[in-house]
């Protein structure tokens, strides 16, 4: 089995832009490629897990999202920073597109996408973790039995107090994904 880092997309790997519907809107943080290369060098699978309710709301199609992700991978590829796998949830219970309007097991914090990635990629959850900027990322990690790391980018700063109030088990808090990966690859895994 392999270890993995499950990354959230917006606010973690990419600058939080609201609903990204076009490839031209992709803005990776300047430190994202280095973080991904560092994680890969330490033997982690790089897995992105993202809620994309804009599909259920009719703001973009799945093919639009695929184009966004293709552009993101193209931007991250130089130097080996591309992701190994991307999983997304297109659903939302209040969606306007009937096909996607539902509660599901793949919308974070539900662990459905994580279970799929574990099965597809042969991931050892005991050796893996999740990095994200929202309580839904932390809850997702808890549901899978992963170590969790909150980043203060995106919604992270605002969510930090909420997470403390809700007594979620955040193993570590970092200023950004590069610091989070550094923690995970140098000292964090043995301090669960």
QUIZI-V707957 format. One record per helix or strand. SS is the DSSP state (hx for helix, st for strand). FROM is the first residue (numbers start at 0). LEN is the number of residues. If there is no record, write none. Layout:
# QUIZI-V707957
ss->SS from->FROM len->LEN
ss->SS from->FROM len->LEN
This chain:
# QUIZI-V707957
ss->st from->1 len->1
ss->st from->3 len->4
ss->st from->9 len->1
ss->st from->13 len->1
ss->hx from->22 len->3
ss->st from->27 len->1
ss->hx from->31 len->10
ss->st from->44 len->7
ss->hx from->61 len->16
ss->st from->84 len->5
ss->hx from->97 len->3
ss->hx from->111 len->10
ss->st from->122 len->1
ss->hx from->124 len->3
ss->st from->128 len->4
ss->hx from->134 len->10
ss->st from->146 len->5
ss->hx from->155 len->10
ss->st from->171 len->3
ss->hx from->176 len->15
